[in-house]
Each structure stands twice: as C-alpha cells, then as structure tokens.
Amino acid sequence: MAVFLEVRHRIKPITNTAFDLFVDFYAETVVPAMERHGIDLIGAWKMTGGEMGWDLSIHRYESMAHAEQALNSLGQDAALWSAVEKLRGQIEIEEITKFANRVSYGTEARLEAALNANPDQPRQYMLAVLQTATGGLLPAIERIGNLVDMLEPSGAMQLVTAYASRIGRTGELTDLWIMPGGPDAMMQYRAGDPLADVIGPLREHAPEEAIYFLNPLPYSKLQ
C-alpha cells in the first residue's frame, strides 16, 4: 500500500516576495534533487485559510522502507544543502511533516486519473482534515467512502486521494478533492442540509473537521 509524506512549509516574512523566492528555490533546486533520489512529488500547493504563508506538498512512496531510503539519500545531497546555505538569511522556512497510509476509498485509480488529466488551467483543490474520535477511524472511512460515491457522479467534487496519519496525530484523516466549480458554493450560506443522512452519522465518528483551499504551484504534477 502506498505511503504518503505530507510536508507543510511556512515561509517568513509573510510577503509575496518571500513566497516567490521559496517557490523559485523549490522549483530550481529541491524538485530536481528529489528526482535524483527517486522521490515522487505528486502535488504542491499554496494554502489558503488559517495562518498565511503556508505551502503543502505530498510525496508518494512504495513503502516506509522506500521512504527512509530516498529521504536518507536526499539528506546527503551536497548540491542541495549548498543551495540551502545560500538561501539562509533571506527567508525563514518552518517545516512540518506527516507520514500517512492511503485509505480504501482513496484508490490508486482516482489518483492516477487526477495525475493523467490535462486541464486547460490549474484546478482548484480542497483539503479536508478530519479528527476522528477514539475507535472512530474505520467507521469514518466507511462513511466518507459512501459520501464520495454520492458526490462524484454529480460532478460537483472529485476525490484525488485520501490518507490516515501513520506518524503524526493519531486518528487524523485527510481527503484531497478537486473542485471543478471552485470554492464559491462552499463559501455561501444555504439553509438546510441535503447531506444530513450522511454527514450526521459521520460526525459521530469524526466530530472535528478543518477545510483548506489549495492552488497548484508551478512544479506540481497535480495541476
């Protein structure tokens, strides 16, 4: 089963100039280094919502052993660390990482369909991060799988992948979605709950949820 590494960076100062410098550095230096060491960077985005200045990227590995080998190899890349030293003092980069396992409804077929698409322009993505109650992870996975099956045929949302934390916060479940119509529908208030029969039972097992909107960066395979 695929292992994902989710990486979040916060770039300071919180300015467009600093973020652009980080993006250029990542595209010109970090991504080529990852490719040299067999790291599959499937997506990278600028995050919208909450604290400003964050990006998010997702790596895909065949196993934890593969992840450890590739990351250890990357850590010994002299060219990469020489470039990092040159960047030091220009911007400050905070990094948070999380290893996760793909869950059943986040199928390889869904991910490959998103990767193989050739959109005319970058798509709008949404990250949903759910915190499950004790013992609630497996029931939540089942409930969300049902929700995915309901939403996708309508064309309103398309699931890219989904994963549960392996090393990180226990019981955390993350869904990555494409939003063909953008985030406007989610940002508007509408009375009533057409998904009450699905969301109500889900909240018994996953009472907390946070939503982030994501915009692809130039070096992201998922555009």
N, C-alpha and C positions, 0 to 999 in steps of 0.2 A: 504493500500500500504506500502511496506517495506520502512523503513528509514535506511539509511546508515550513519555511522560515519567514516569519513576518518581521520586517525591520521598519522602525519608525525613527526618523531624524527630526530634531528641532534645530532650526538654523537661526542664529542670532548674530547681529541685531535683526529685529523683525522688520526687515525692509525688503522691497522687491530687488534692490541691488544685491543684497546678500544672498537672497534665494537664487537669483540668476547665476551668481558666482558658483554656488553649490551645484546647480544643475549642469553648468558647463564643465565643472570639475568631474562630476559623476559620469557625464557622457564621454568625456575625452580620456579619462583615466581609470575610473573604477569599473565601468562596464567592460572595457577591453581586458582588464585584469581578471574579472570574473570569467570571461570567456576563455582566457588562457588556462584557468584552473577548473574548467568543467562545471561552472555554476550556471544554472538555468534561471535567469532573471525573467520571470514571465510578465511582471507588471510593475509599474511605478507611477505614482500619482502625487499631485499636490492635494492636501486635505483641506476641506472647508468645514468649519464648525468647531466650536470649542476654542482652545488656545490657538493663536495664529503661529505660523512659521513651521508647520509640520509637513513632512512628506511621508509616504508609506510605500514600501516595495515588498514584493513576495518572490521568494526563491522556491524552486521545486527540486527535490532530491528523490532518488530511488529508495533511500533508506537512511536511518540515522548514521550508519557506518559511512555511507557515501557523503553525507553532510559533514561529518567530522573530518574525513579525508580531504574534501575540497576546501573547507574553511581553514584547516591547518596549512594546506598548500598556499592558499591566498595570503595567510598571515606571514609567510616567508618571502613574499614577492618584493624584492628590493626596489624595483621601479615604482611600485605603488606607494611604499612608505616614504620614498624620497619625495614624491609629489605631495604627499600629506604634509610633510615638514614644510614645504614651500607655501602651503595654504595656511599653516598655523599663524595665528595673529591677525589674519584678515577676517575670518568668521569663526564663530564658535559652533560646534556641532555636538548635540546631545543624541545618544543612540539608545533605543530600547528594542530588544529582540524577544521573539516568542516562537518556539517550536510547536508545531501542531500536526495532527493527523487528519487527512481527508475523511469526511463522514459520508455515509451511504448515499444521500441524495445529491451530494456534490460530485457527481460522476466525472470520470475522465472524459467521457463523450461530450458533456456540457462544456468542460474547459477547452477541449480541442476545437469545438465549434466556435467558441469565442475567439480563440487564438487564430483560427484559419479564416475568419471573416475579414473582409477587405472594405471597411467603411469609408465613405467619401470624406468624412471628417471624424475627429476624435469623438468617442461616445461619452455620455455622462454615466458615471458609476456611483454606486451607493454601497457603503459598508455598514452592515447591521451587526452589532456586537451584543450578544445576549449573555446574561449571567444566570445560570441555572441553579435551582435550589438543590439541596443535598438529595442525591438519588434521582434528580430530575433530568440528567443529561440524555439518557436513552429515550424516555418519553418525549422530550423536547425535539429530539432528532426525528422521531416518527411524526410528530405534529407538524413540524416545519416541512418535512417531505410532502405531506398532504397539501400544505399551503402552496408549495412550489408547483405541484401538479395542477392546482386551481388557477394560479396566476399566469403561468407561461402560455397557455393556449389563447388567452386574451390579447397577448402582445404587449401588455402594459409593462411587464418586467421580465427579464431573462436572467436566470441564475448562471453565474460563471463557475463558481466553486464554493465549497463550504468546508470548514475545518474546526476541530475542537482542540483546545490547548493541550499540549503534552508536557511542555516545560514552560511554566508561566502560571497564570491564575487558574486554579482548579475550577472545572465546570464551565469555562468560558467557551462560547460557541460563536463562530463568525461566519457570516454569509456575505459573499460578494455578488452584487447584482449589476446588470446593465439596465439603465432607464431610458428606453427609446424616446420617450417624450420629455425627458429632462425631469428636474425635481419639482416643477411648479405644482403638480397635482398633490404632492405630499405636503407642500408648504401651505396649502389652503385649508381653511377650516370648513368642514362639512358636517352637519348634524347627522347622527345615525351611524350605524356600524354594520356595513354589509358583510363583513367577515367575522361577525360576532361568534358564530358557531365554531370557527377555527381558532381565532385569537383568544377567546375566553378560556378554553381549555389549555391553550399554550401557556397562558400566564400562570397557571397553577404550577407549571414546571420551570418556567423561565420568567420570573417576575420583573427582571430588570433588563432594559434594552437601551442602547445608545446608537444613534444614526450619524454617519459622516458622509458627506458628498465628496467624490473624488474626481479629479480631472487629470487625464493622462499626461505624463511628461514625455519629451521627445524620444527618449530611448526605451519607452515601454513597448513590449510586444503586444500587449492588450491596448489597442487604441479605440 
